[in-house]
Each structure stands twice: as structure tokens, then as C-alpha cells.
Amino acid sequence: MSENEVPSKLSMTRWRRNYYLIPVVALLIPFFANEYLLWVVNAMLVYTLVTVGFNLIIGNLGQLAFASTAFFGIGSYTTAILMVYFGVPYVLAILASAVIGGIAGFLTSVTALRGIRLYYLAIITLAFGELMRWVYLHGDKVTDGSDGLLMPSASFFWIPLDSESPKFYVFLLLTVIVVKATSNLMRSKIGRAIVAIRENESATASLGIYTARYIILAFVWSGSVIGIAGAMFAVLTERVLPEAFGLTEVIIHFGMVLVGGTGSIVGSVLGAITLTALPEYFRQFPGMDELFFGIIIVLVLLFLPKGLVSLLHRISPVFHERYYRD
């Protein structure tokens, strides 16, 4: 190790420790934001988990699977059904959404394991999402059809989620835990195997790595993460509607991945924040918000094809993730 490498590594360690200051500083947001702004911030936290889970499959595993909307809806409806019909506490409903989302991820991985890839996998997973939306619409006795399920009052342990401020603190806690867990996963042997499969699945298998196991793990983890996001979304919107989980939502999720940076957790956070905040801001121009949404994606892909996270890479190498597709 050269003398120049030592301070560099120390600097990178110091920067990584500073990551933890971001959620600490974020704790002050409720003191300066009104209820509407807090709702937008809460939506950012929800979509951060959606994008992290989706990016794991699209960016890190390299599979063109668009099942994020299905996982999102399954997580939301699992929480709503358990709380509305069975009076299950919100904490347990979150865990159940993660488990059911993981099971949905496992079922989706079976399709990929049968050799269905690229556009065929994309179409099948899109169809899965639309099939689930059909179930939400026509399962009147359970889902209340197009009227949706009105969420009852929720509490996180002893914290009543009766306004945006307590929701923010709970959502921030869940987001930090899940994002950190996903980051640790990607830095582990499992994460390295997932990235190796993306680069060359045949070569990875030739090294004695059981690729099917890691493909399943990636889909299960993705389903669980997005299932938790769905549980948060149910409480955020206070009514779970089928129209919230259509093809438009797939485009939003994919746009967040592309804008933030494919295969990057930091990029997932940036993409979720950008494509939640800016379209919300442009709603003040009636009928123009969708136009601005499209313009944002086009501009980023034209001038920053590697996503917004590539700007951070230019600032400091500490922002570079070894599993990010450069």
C-alpha cells in the first residue's frame, strides 16, 4: 500500500460515515415543512424503496423484469386487507407485506429460471402486474373493487400515524433500515454473485456458482423491499385503489431507475427524489405535469446517460459503488 492510498482510504471511510448524517439532519424536516410538503417527502421515502428494489433486478441482476408494480400493489393490499378485516397491527402488516412480496418475487423468479429472458420476461412480468390489477378491480368482496379499501387508523408500536409528521419518522426509519440492509447485501458474497450473473451468467456458472439460487434471492429480496414500500404507501394514501398500480406506475418506476443510475443504490435514492418532487412541483401547471415528467427523463438520458449518480462520481470516488454499472 502506497502512502497516497492511505489518506484516500481514510477519506473514503470518513465520507461513508457522513452518509449517516443525512437521515439525522432529515429529522429536522417536520419542523420546517407543512403537511403538504411532508406528504411529498413521505412519498419520496416510499418510492426510494420501490426504486431500490426494482433497481436490484433491472440494474444489478440485469433482468428485464417489470414486476415492481405487482409487488407494490401486493404489499399495499396485504397491509390494507389485514388491517381492515382482521385488525392486524400495522407493524405486523408491514412484516406480512414483506413476506407476501417475497413470495411474489419467488414466483416471478421461476419464470426467469425457465430461460425466459429479455423482452419475453418483460412482457410476462408486465402481464403479471396487470393480472393483479384485474384481481384488485374484480375482487369486490375483499378489495371493494374500484372504490378501494379505506385504511383504518394505524399505529407504529405506540406512535399513532394520524398526521404526516409521525408518518415521516416511521417511514424514514424503515427506509434507512431497508436501504442499509440492501447495501450490505450487495457488498456481500451474494451481491457479488448477483453482479457476476449480470455480467456473464454462463461464465459465473462455470465457476461453480449456483446461479439459480442467487437469481431467486434477488427476486425475493426485491419483492420484499417493494412489499414494504407498498405497506408504507397504503398508510400514506389512506385508501388503496387499483388505479394506483397500472402501467403508468411501471413507467414511473423505470424512469426513477434510469434517471438515478442503473445498478446504483445512491442513484435509486436520487431518482426517487427527483421524479417525485419535480412532477409534484409542475402540478401547478394543469395538464403539463406529464409533459415535464417526460422532458426530465429525456434530458437526463441525453446528457447524463449513466444517471444523476454519475455527477456524484465526478465530485468524489467515495460515491462510486463497485456494483454500479459504469
Residue frames relative to the residue before (quaternion, step in Angstrom):
aa qw qx qy qz dx dy dz
M 1.0000 0.0000 0.0000 0.0000 0.00 0.00 0.00
S 0.3457 -0.7484 0.5293 0.2004 3.60 -0.73 1.00
E 0.6596 -0.5162 0.3731 0.3991 3.54 -1.32 0.35
N 0.6578 0.5298 -0.3173 0.4312 3.57 1.06 -0.73
E 0.6290 0.5604 -0.3349 0.4221 3.58 1.16 -0.59
V 0.6042 0.6012 -0.3583 0.3809 3.57 1.08 -0.73
P 0.7082 0.4239 -0.2933 0.4825 3.64 0.69 -0.95
S 0.5944 0.5706 -0.3712 0.4282 3.58 1.09 -0.63
K 0.6900 0.4651 -0.2831 0.4769 3.55 0.89 -0.92
L 0.6236 0.5272 -0.3406 0.4660 3.57 1.04 -0.72
S 0.6403 0.5296 -0.3162 0.4578 3.53 1.04 -0.83
M 0.6582 0.5095 -0.3076 0.4611 3.56 0.96 -0.88
T 0.6324 0.5239 -0.3295 0.4659 3.58 1.03 -0.78
R 0.6459 0.5230 -0.3115 0.4608 3.56 1.02 -0.87
W 0.6526 0.5092 -0.3107 0.4672 3.58 0.96 -0.85
R 0.6626 0.5065 -0.3167 0.4519 3.58 0.93 -0.86
R 0.6225 0.5208 -0.3439 0.4722 3.58 1.07 -0.65
N 0.6330 0.5460 -0.3288 0.4394 3.56 1.09 -0.68
Y 0.4776 0.6536 -0.4465 0.3813 3.59 1.22 -0.30
Y 0.6717 0.5222 -0.3039 0.4287 3.55 0.97 -0.86
L 0.5628 0.5922 -0.3935 0.4215 3.59 1.23 -0.24
I 0.5623 0.6309 -0.3865 0.3694 3.59 1.16 -0.57
P 0.7141 0.4100 -0.2891 0.4882 3.66 0.73 -0.87
V 0.5909 0.5625 -0.3711 0.4435 3.59 1.14 -0.56
V 0.6649 0.4787 -0.2908 0.4941 3.57 0.96 -0.90
A 0.6254 0.5632 -0.3349 0.4236 3.57 1.06 -0.77
L 0.5404 0.6356 -0.3997 0.3798 3.59 1.16 -0.45
L 0.6457 0.5378 -0.3124 0.4430 3.59 1.21 -0.47
I 0.4538 0.7325 -0.4316 0.2668 3.62 1.21 -0.36
P 0.6663 0.5148 -0.3382 0.4202 3.68 0.80 -0.82
F 0.6221 0.5550 -0.3475 0.4292 3.58 1.16 -0.44
F 0.7607 0.3566 -0.1811 0.5112 3.59 1.22 -0.41
A 0.7146 0.4434 -0.2472 0.4813 3.61 1.19 -0.39
N 0.4317 -0.6715 0.5342 0.2779 3.54 -1.16 0.64
E 0.7471 -0.4157 0.2691 0.4433 3.58 -1.31 0.08
Y 0.6494 0.5226 -0.3271 0.4452 3.59 0.97 -0.80
L 0.6753 0.4836 -0.2979 0.4705 3.59 0.86 -0.95
L 0.6328 0.5217 -0.3349 0.4638 3.56 1.06 -0.71
W 0.6055 0.5430 -0.3540 0.4617 3.59 1.08 -0.70
V 0.6503 0.5095 -0.3140 0.4678 3.58 0.97 -0.85
V 0.6513 0.5039 -0.3168 0.4706 3.60 0.94 -0.86
N 0.6371 0.5210 -0.3248 0.4660 3.58 1.00 -0.79
A 0.6268 0.5217 -0.3274 0.4772 3.57 1.06 -0.76
M 0.6073 0.5472 -0.3481 0.4588 3.60 1.06 -0.71
L 0.6618 0.5061 -0.3070 0.4600 3.58 0.95 -0.87
V 0.6254 0.5299 -0.3330 0.4661 3.58 1.03 -0.81
Y 0.7357 0.4295 -0.2416 0.4648 3.57 0.78 -1.03
T 0.5187 0.6019 -0.4249 0.4338 3.58 1.22 -0.27
L 0.6824 0.4651 -0.2901 0.4837 3.59 0.91 -0.87
V 0.6113 0.5407 -0.3549 0.4560 3.60 1.01 -0.74
T 0.7017 0.4760 -0.2696 0.4565 3.57 0.85 -1.00
V 0.6214 0.5296 -0.3409 0.4661 3.60 1.01 -0.75
G 0.6879 0.4798 -0.2844 0.4644 3.58 0.90 -0.91
F 0.6671 0.5004 -0.2897 0.4697 3.57 0.98 -0.88
N 0.6566 0.5269 -0.2994 0.4490 3.57 0.99 -0.90
L 0.5636 0.6033 -0.3814 0.4158 3.58 1.15 -0.57
I 0.7128 0.4238 -0.2414 0.5040 3.56 1.04 -0.83
I 0.7163 0.4547 -0.2546 0.4641 3.58 0.80 -1.02
G 0.8016 0.3470 -0.1545 0.4617 3.55 0.74 -1.09
N 0.7669 0.3825 -0.2067 0.4722 3.58 0.78 -1.01
L 0.7344 0.3720 -0.2259 0.5208 3.58 0.92 -0.86
G 0.3558 -0.7761 0.4583 0.2470 3.57 1.19 -0.51
Q 0.5025 0.6389 -0.4328 0.3899 3.59 1.16 0.57
L 0.3680 -0.7386 0.5261 0.2055 3.57 -0.86 0.98
A 0.2700 0.7637 -0.5245 0.2623 3.55 0.54 1.27
F 0.1470 -0.8121 0.5635 0.0366 3.57 -0.70 1.13
A 0.2757 0.7883 -0.5024 0.2240 3.56 0.84 0.99
S 0.3725 0.7654 -0.4718 0.2297 3.60 1.24 0.03
T 0.6544 0.5119 -0.3226 0.4534 3.58 0.97 -0.81
A 0.6200 0.5310 -0.3402 0.4669 3.58 1.06 -0.71
F 0.6615 0.4947 -0.3032 0.4751 3.60 0.91 -0.92
F 0.6356 0.5474 -0.3136 0.4449 3.57 1.01 -0.91
G 0.6924 0.4681 -0.2708 0.4776 3.58 0.87 -0.96
I 0.6331 0.5322 -0.3300 0.4550 3.58 0.99 -0.82
G 0.6540 0.5101 -0.3100 0.4648 3.59 0.97 -0.84
S 0.6705 0.5022 -0.2967 0.4584 3.58 0.94 -0.90
Y 0.7162 0.4455 -0.2642 0.4677 3.58 0.82 -0.96
T 0.5827 0.5580 -0.3805 0.4520 3.60 1.09 -0.55
T 0.6699 0.4882 -0.2908 0.4779 3.56 0.90 -0.94
A 0.6750 0.5043 -0.2994 0.4476 3.59 0.86 -0.97
I 0.6816 0.4928 -0.2966 0.4523 3.60 0.83 -0.96
L 0.6704 0.5011 -0.3041 0.4550 3.59 0.90 -0.89
M 0.7118 0.4495 -0.2675 0.4688 3.58 0.94 -0.83
V 0.6820 0.4968 -0.2913 0.4508 3.61 0.98 -0.83
Y 0.8031 0.3294 -0.1491 0.4736 3.59 0.76 -1.06
F 0.7988 0.2910 -0.1410 0.5074 3.58 1.04 -0.65
G 0.4108 -0.7440 0.4506 0.2732 3.59 1.25 -0.05
V 0.2704 0.7832 -0.5147 0.2203 3.58 1.15 0.61
P 0.5084 -0.6416 0.4708 0.3290 3.64 -0.90 0.81
Y 0.6252 -0.5881 0.3646 0.3610 3.55 -1.07 0.74
V 0.6145 0.5604 -0.3561 0.4261 3.60 0.99 -0.76
L 0.6872 0.4620 -0.2791 0.4863 3.58 0.93 -0.90
A 0.6110 0.5519 -0.3449 0.4507 3.57 1.12 -0.67
I 0.6120 0.5390 -0.3435 0.4658 3.59 1.07 -0.71
L 0.6652 0.4988 -0.3002 0.4674 3.56 0.90 -0.94
A 0.6495 0.5145 -0.3153 0.4627 3.57 1.00 -0.84
S 0.6348 0.5262 -0.3256 0.4628 3.59 1.02 -0.78
A 0.6346 0.5191 -0.3259 0.4708 3.58 1.04 -0.76
V 0.6704 0.4992 -0.2984 0.4608 3.59 0.96 -0.89
I 0.6869 0.4662 -0.2863 0.4784 3.59 0.84 -0.99
G 0.6196 0.5287 -0.3392 0.4707 3.60 1.06 -0.71
G 0.6465 0.5179 -0.3113 0.4657 3.58 1.03 -0.79
I 0.6292 0.5180 -0.3291 0.4770 3.58 1.06 -0.76
A 0.6353 0.5136 -0.3220 0.4784 3.58 1.01 -0.82
G 0.6305 0.5292 -0.3228 0.4672 3.57 1.07 -0.74
F 0.6277 0.5307 -0.3264 0.4666 3.58 1.04 -0.79
L 0.6651 0.4992 -0.3060 0.4634 3.58 0.91 -0.90
T 0.6392 0.5136 -0.3222 0.4732 3.58 1.07 -0.72
S 0.6422 0.5395 -0.3275 0.4350 3.59 0.99 -0.80
V 0.5658 0.5996 -0.3857 0.4142 3.59 1.12 -0.59
T 0.6176 0.5473 -0.3319 0.4571 3.56 1.07 -0.78
A 0.6736 0.4905 -0.2917 0.4697 3.57 0.92 -0.95
L 0.6627 0.5244 -0.3093 0.4360 3.58 1.00 -0.79
R 0.6393 0.5235 -0.3327 0.4544 3.59 1.17 -0.41
G 0.6266 -0.5865 0.3198 0.4014 3.56 1.26 0.32
I 0.4943 0.6288 -0.4460 0.4016 3.58 1.27 0.19
R 0.0871 0.8217 -0.5495 0.1238 3.57 -0.41 1.20
L 0.7999 0.3359 -0.2399 0.4356 3.52 -1.46 -0.05
Y 0.8612 -0.0792 0.0495 0.4996 3.58 -0.95 -0.89
Y 0.6153 0.5524 -0.3534 0.4375 3.59 1.07 -0.68
L 0.6552 0.4914 -0.3042 0.4865 3.56 1.00 -0.84
A 0.6202 0.5500 -0.3371 0.4463 3.58 1.04 -0.78
I 0.6807 0.4859 -0.2897 0.4654 3.58 0.89 -0.95
I 0.6601 0.5135 -0.3162 0.4478 3.58 0.91 -0.88
T 0.6945 0.4649 -0.2874 0.4678 3.59 0.90 -0.87
L 0.5955 0.5302 -0.3602 0.4843 3.59 1.14 -0.56
A 0.6473 0.5136 -0.3092 0.4708 3.56 1.01 -0.84
F 0.6000 0.5587 -0.3491 0.4539 3.58 1.09 -0.70
G 0.6600 0.5085 -0.2988 0.4653 3.57 0.95 -0.88
E 0.6758 0.4794 -0.2887 0.4797 3.57 0.97 -0.87
L 0.6034 0.5484 -0.3512 0.4602 3.59 1.10 -0.66
M 0.6593 0.4953 -0.3090 0.4738 3.57 0.95 -0.86
R 0.6328 0.5163 -0.3409 0.4656 3.61 1.00 -0.72
W 0.6117 0.5345 -0.3456 0.4698 3.60 1.08 -0.71
V 0.6318 0.5281 -0.3240 0.4657 3.58 1.03 -0.80
Y 0.6500 0.5128 -0.3212 0.4597 3.59 0.95 -0.87
L 0.6850 0.5048 -0.2833 0.4424 3.58 0.96 -0.90
H 0.7976 0.3296 -0.1472 0.4832 3.57 0.90 -0.91
G 0.5798 0.5606 -0.3937 0.4412 3.59 1.23 0.02
D 0.0586 -0.8788 0.4727 0.0291 3.53 0.91 1.06
K 0.6743 0.5272 -0.3119 0.4126 3.59 0.89 -0.88
V 0.7497 0.3429 -0.1962 0.5309 3.57 1.18 -0.50
T 0.7983 0.3235 -0.1442 0.4871 3.58 0.83 -1.00
D 0.3791 -0.7334 0.4732 0.3073 3.62 1.28 -0.24
G 0.5210 -0.7030 0.3863 0.2918 3.56 1.17 0.63
S 0.8400 -0.1660 0.1357 0.4984 3.55 -1.03 -0.86
D 0.5844 0.5814 -0.3763 0.4229 3.61 1.21 -0.35
G 0.3545 -0.7653 0.4700 0.2602 3.56 1.20 -0.48
L 0.5049 -0.6365 0.4967 0.3053 3.53 -1.34 0.15
L 0.3093 -0.7396 0.5719 0.1739 3.54 -0.80 1.06
M 0.3784 -0.7582 0.4892 0.2064 3.55 -0.63 1.13
P 0.4051 -0.6841 0.5429 0.2707 3.60 -1.03 0.74
S 0.6862 -0.4298 0.3555 0.4669 3.58 -1.27 0.00
A 0.1567 -0.8045 0.5704 0.0532 3.55 -0.92 0.93
S 0.0822 -0.7689 0.6322 0.0491 3.52 -1.23 0.61
F 0.2567 -0.7274 0.6153 0.1625 3.54 -1.12 0.73
F 0.7614 -0.1662 0.0221 0.6262 3.53 0.00 1.39
W 0.8118 -0.2102 0.1613 0.5204 3.62 -0.55 -1.10
I 0.5769 0.5991 -0.3699 0.4141 3.62 1.28 0.02
P 0.2653 -0.7654 0.5615 0.1688 3.64 -0.53 1.10
L 0.2757 -0.7720 0.5530 0.1487 3.58 -0.80 1.01
D 0.2145 0.8254 -0.4841 0.1959 3.54 0.70 1.18
S 0.7627 0.1798 -0.1495 0.6030 3.58 1.29 0.11
E 0.6864 -0.5107 0.3234 0.4043 3.58 -1.26 0.20
S 0.5964 0.5958 -0.3726 0.3879 3.63 1.06 -0.61
P 0.7093 0.4117 -0.2949 0.4903 3.66 0.71 -0.87
K 0.5869 0.5529 -0.3744 0.4579 3.60 1.10 -0.61
F 0.6342 0.5481 -0.3347 0.4304 3.57 0.96 -0.84
Y 0.6916 0.4800 -0.2948 0.4521 3.59 0.81 -0.95
V 0.6545 0.4941 -0.3128 0.4791 3.59 1.02 -0.78
F 0.6645 0.4999 -0.3029 0.4656 3.59 0.91 -0.91
L 0.6360 0.5239 -0.3323 0.4589 3.59 0.99 -0.80
L 0.6400 0.5222 -0.3223 0.4624 3.58 0.98 -0.84
L 0.6760 0.4915 -0.2939 0.4638 3.58 0.85 -0.96
T 0.6622 0.5193 -0.3056 0.4454 3.58 0.94 -0.91
V 0.6561 0.5084 -0.3130 0.4617 3.58 0.90 -0.91
I 0.6638 0.5091 -0.3078 0.4532 3.60 0.89 -0.92
V 0.7153 0.4592 -0.2687 0.4531 3.59 0.79 -1.02
V 0.6508 0.5044 -0.3222 0.4672 3.61 0.96 -0.82
K 0.6550 0.5005 -0.3148 0.4705 3.59 0.95 -0.84
A 0.6461 0.5143 -0.3197 0.4645 3.59 0.97 -0.82
T 0.6535 0.5032 -0.3112 0.4721 3.59 1.00 -0.80
S 0.6276 0.5289 -0.3281 0.4677 3.58 1.03 -0.79
N 0.6537 0.5038 -0.3076 0.4735 3.59 0.96 -0.87
L 0.6214 0.5450 -0.3343 0.4529 3.57 1.03 -0.80
M 0.7030 0.4738 -0.2697 0.4567 3.56 0.89 -0.95
R 0.6646 0.4774 -0.3085 0.4850 3.60 1.20 -0.41
S 0.6022 0.5820 -0.3434 0.4251 3.56 1.29 -0.21
K 0.7349 -0.3729 0.3200 0.4674 3.54 -1.34 -0.11
I 0.6245 0.5464 -0.3345 0.4468 3.58 1.04 -0.79
G 0.6714 0.5049 -0.2943 0.4558 3.56 0.89 -0.94
R 0.6483 0.5120 -0.3208 0.4633 3.57 0.98 -0.82
A 0.6457 0.5100 -0.3207 0.4692 3.58 1.03 -0.74
I 0.6256 0.5428 -0.3318 0.4515 3.59 1.02 -0.80
V 0.6774 0.4766 -0.2859 0.4818 3.57 0.92 -0.91
A 0.6225 0.5396 -0.3398 0.4538 3.60 1.03 -0.75
I 0.6256 0.5259 -0.3318 0.4711 3.58 1.04 -0.74
R 0.6236 0.5364 -0.3358 0.4589 3.58 1.02 -0.76
E 0.7008 0.4835 -0.2790 0.4442 3.57 0.87 -0.92
N 0.7663 -0.2049 0.1626 0.5868 3.57 0.93 -0.89
E 0.2759 -0.8070 0.5005 0.1491 3.56 -0.12 1.30
S 0.6551 0.5199 -0.3243 0.4420 3.61 0.94 -0.82
A 0.6615 0.4957 -0.3053 0.4727 3.57 0.95 -0.87
T 0.6283 0.5336 -0.3315 0.4589 3.58 1.04 -0.76
A 0.6611 0.4991 -0.3012 0.4724 3.58 0.96 -0.86
S 0.6363 0.5472 -0.3289 0.4329 3.59 1.06 -0.73
L 0.6371 0.5190 -0.3185 0.4726 3.58 1.26 -0.38
G 0.5962 -0.5938 0.3538 0.4084 3.57 1.26 0.12
I 0.4927 0.6432 -0.4381 0.3894 3.57 1.26 0.25
Y 0.3633 -0.7357 0.5332 0.2060 3.56 -0.76 1.07
T 0.2500 -0.8379 0.4670 0.1316 3.56 0.18 1.33
A 0.5995 0.5842 -0.3697 0.4033 3.62 1.00 -0.73
R 0.6313 0.5477 -0.3335 0.4363 3.57 1.00 -0.83
Y 0.7177 0.4477 -0.2614 0.4649 3.58 0.89 -0.90
I 0.5839 0.5453 -0.3708 0.4736 3.58 1.15 -0.51
I 0.6501 0.5045 -0.3100 0.4763 3.57 0.97 -0.86
L 0.6505 0.5250 -0.3165 0.4484 3.59 0.91 -0.92
A 0.6508 0.5220 -0.3163 0.4516 3.58 0.97 -0.86
F 0.6807 0.4782 -0.2911 0.4726 3.59 0.90 -0.90
V 0.6492 0.5147 -0.3220 0.4582 3.59 0.96 -0.82
W 0.6607 0.4933 -0.3112 0.4725 3.57 0.93 -0.88
S 0.6332 0.5319 -0.3247 0.4591 3.59 0.96 -0.84
G 0.6705 0.5005 -0.2972 0.4600 3.57 0.89 -0.93
S 0.6567 0.5120 -0.3094 0.4592 3.58 1.00 -0.80
V 0.6554 0.5111 -0.3111 0.4610 3.59 0.92 -0.92
I 0.7038 0.4400 -0.2720 0.4869 3.59 0.83 -0.96
G 0.5839 0.5652 -0.3700 0.4502 3.61 1.14 -0.53
I 0.6321 0.5084 -0.3205 0.4891 3.59 1.05 -0.77
A 0.6225 0.5298 -0.3326 0.4704 3.58 1.03 -0.79
G 0.6362 0.5301 -0.3210 0.4596 3.58 1.04 -0.79
A 0.6313 0.5226 -0.3266 0.4708 3.59 1.04 -0.77
M 0.6431 0.5024 -0.3113 0.4870 3.59 1.04 -0.74
F 0.6471 0.5398 -0.3111 0.4394 3.57 0.99 -0.90
A 0.6200 0.5588 -0.3417 0.4319 3.59 1.02 -0.78
V 0.6925 0.4485 -0.2683 0.4973 3.57 0.97 -0.86
L 0.6203 0.5576 -0.3423 0.4327 3.59 1.05 -0.72
T 0.7642 0.3729 -0.1960 0.4883 3.60 0.79 -1.01
E 0.3031 -0.8024 0.4561 0.2372 3.59 1.30 -0.46
R 0.7551 0.1403 -0.1621 0.6195 3.58 1.28 0.13
V 0.2455 -0.7842 0.5566 0.1223 3.58 -0.70 1.09
L 0.0520 -0.8217 0.5656 -0.0468 3.56 -0.50 1.28
P 0.5583 -0.6267 0.4246 0.3396 3.64 -1.00 0.74
E 0.6350 0.5708 -0.3351 0.3983 3.58 1.03 -0.78
A 0.5875 0.5904 -0.3641 0.4168 3.59 1.24 -0.30
F 0.7505 0.3730 -0.1933 0.5101 3.59 1.25 -0.24
G 0.3561 0.7486 -0.4761 0.2936 3.56 1.01 0.88
L 0.7744 -0.3517 0.2593 0.4575 3.55 -1.33 -0.24
T 0.5752 0.5853 -0.3818 0.4252 3.59 1.12 -0.59
E 0.6370 0.5329 -0.3225 0.4542 3.55 1.04 -0.79
V 0.5984 0.5531 -0.3572 0.4566 3.61 1.07 -0.66
I 0.6496 0.5185 -0.3096 0.4619 3.57 0.95 -0.91
I 0.6389 0.5217 -0.3238 0.4634 3.58 0.99 -0.84
H 0.6654 0.5042 -0.3068 0.4571 3.60 0.86 -0.93
F 0.6772 0.4882 -0.2905 0.4676 3.57 0.89 -0.94
G 0.6276 0.5371 -0.3293 0.4574 3.56 1.04 -0.78
M 0.6427 0.5255 -0.3247 0.4532 3.59 0.98 -0.79
V 0.6405 0.5177 -0.3207 0.4679 3.57 1.02 -0.80
L 0.6958 0.4796 -0.2762 0.4577 3.59 0.85 -0.98
V 0.6778 0.4928 -0.2969 0.4578 3.58 0.89 -0.90
G 0.6984 0.4635 -0.2812 0.4673 3.59 0.93 -0.83
G 0.5899 -0.5421 0.3968 0.4479 3.59 0.84 -0.93
T 0.3994 -0.7451 0.4872 0.2189 3.56 -0.58 1.17
G 0.8328 0.1904 -0.1590 0.4949 3.57 -0.83 1.02
S 0.6486 0.5065 -0.3133 0.4738 3.60 1.24 0.20
I 0.4047 -0.7041 0.5280 0.2485 3.59 -0.86 0.95
V 0.6302 0.5084 -0.3279 0.4867 3.58 0.99 -0.81
G 0.6456 0.5193 -0.3103 0.4661 3.57 1.00 -0.82
S 0.6066 0.5543 -0.3511 0.4490 3.60 1.07 -0.71
V 0.6510 0.5062 -0.3058 0.4758 3.55 0.99 -0.86
L 0.6661 0.5025 -0.3011 0.4617 3.59 0.91 -0.92
G 0.6653 0.5108 -0.3031 0.4523 3.58 0.93 -0.88
A 0.6538 0.5107 -0.3116 0.4634 3.57 0.98 -0.86
I 0.6628 0.5003 -0.3080 0.4642 3.59 0.93 -0.86
T 0.6831 0.5100 -0.2912 0.4342 3.57 0.86 -1.01
L 0.7821 0.3518 -0.1876 0.4789 3.58 0.74 -1.03
T 0.5797 0.4862 -0.4102 0.5093 3.56 1.26 0.38
A 0.7208 0.4679 -0.2531 0.4443 3.57 0.86 -0.99
L 0.7172 0.4792 -0.2854 0.4178 3.59 0.71 -1.05
P 0.6654 0.4715 -0.3317 0.4742 3.67 0.81 -0.79
E 0.6191 0.5367 -0.3471 0.4564 3.59 1.08 -0.68
Y 0.6354 0.5242 -0.3205 0.4677 3.56 1.06 -0.78
F 0.7152 0.4688 -0.2568 0.4502 3.58 0.94 -0.89
R 0.4498 0.6834 -0.4594 0.3459 3.60 1.25 0.05
Q 0.5556 0.6046 -0.3918 0.4151 3.58 1.22 -0.32
F 0.6670 0.3910 -0.2909 0.5636 3.58 1.33 -0.12
P 0.2976 -0.8103 0.4713 0.1806 3.62 0.13 1.28
G 0.8297 0.2023 -0.1754 0.4898 3.53 -0.93 0.99
M 0.6737 0.5045 -0.2872 0.4572 3.58 1.27 -0.14
D 0.4964 0.6976 -0.4260 0.2924 3.59 1.20 -0.35
E 0.6571 0.4990 -0.3188 0.4664 3.61 1.00 -0.76
L 0.6079 0.5478 -0.3435 0.4608 3.57 1.10 -0.70
F 0.6751 0.4847 -0.2903 0.4744 3.57 0.89 -0.93
F 0.5962 0.5625 -0.3548 0.4497 3.58 1.08 -0.72
G 0.6828 0.4795 -0.2807 0.4744 3.57 0.90 -0.93
I 0.6380 0.5355 -0.3256 0.4474 3.58 0.99 -0.84
I 0.6294 0.5435 -0.3334 0.4443 3.58 0.98 -0.86
I 0.6762 0.4919 -0.2961 0.4617 3.57 0.87 -0.96
V 0.6611 0.5143 -0.3106 0.4494 3.59 0.90 -0.93
L 0.6737 0.5024 -0.3041 0.4485 3.60 0.87 -0.92
V 0.6635 0.4993 -0.3136 0.4607 3.58 0.92 -0.88
L 0.6890 0.4813 -0.2926 0.4561 3.59 0.89 -0.89
L 0.6468 0.5173 -0.3203 0.4599 3.60 1.12 -0.61
F 0.8144 0.2859 -0.1208 0.4903 3.56 0.80 -1.02
L 0.7682 0.1630 -0.1250 0.6063 3.61 1.24 -0.35
P 0.0862 -0.8569 0.5058 0.0492 3.61 0.54 1.13
K 0.6829 0.4552 -0.2896 0.4925 3.59 1.20 -0.39
G 0.6210 -0.5827 0.3226 0.4132 3.54 1.30 0.22
L 0.6994 -0.4750 0.3388 0.4128 3.53 -1.34 0.23
V 0.5855 0.5976 -0.3772 0.3973 3.58 1.10 -0.58
S 0.5695 0.5980 -0.3892 0.4081 3.61 1.15 -0.48
L 0.5777 0.5664 -0.3780 0.4501 3.61 1.18 -0.46
L 0.6561 0.5020 -0.3096 0.4708 3.56 1.01 -0.80
H 0.6071 0.5602 -0.3550 0.4378 3.58 1.08 -0.68
R 0.6425 0.5192 -0.3196 0.4642 3.57 1.11 -0.66
I 0.6370 0.5328 -0.3277 0.4506 3.58 1.16 -0.60
S 0.7921 -0.1362 0.1390 0.5786 3.58 0.86 -0.99
P 0.5069 -0.6574 0.4633 0.3101 3.61 -1.02 0.75
V 0.5092 0.6607 -0.4213 0.3559 3.60 1.21 -0.30
F 0.6552 0.5174 -0.3089 0.4557 3.56 1.17 -0.57
H 0.5508 0.6191 -0.3990 0.3925 3.58 1.25 -0.17
E 0.1979 -0.7669 0.6031 0.0948 3.55 -0.85 1.05
R 0.4825 -0.7099 0.4236 0.2894 3.57 -0.74 0.98
Y 0.6851 0.4520 -0.2922 0.4908 3.58 1.21 -0.36
Y 0.4744 0.6605 -0.4414 0.3793 3.58 1.33 0.14
R 0.4125 -0.7096 0.5134 0.2505 3.57 -0.92 0.90
D 0.2140 -0.8149 0.5300 0.0962 3.57 -0.29 1.27
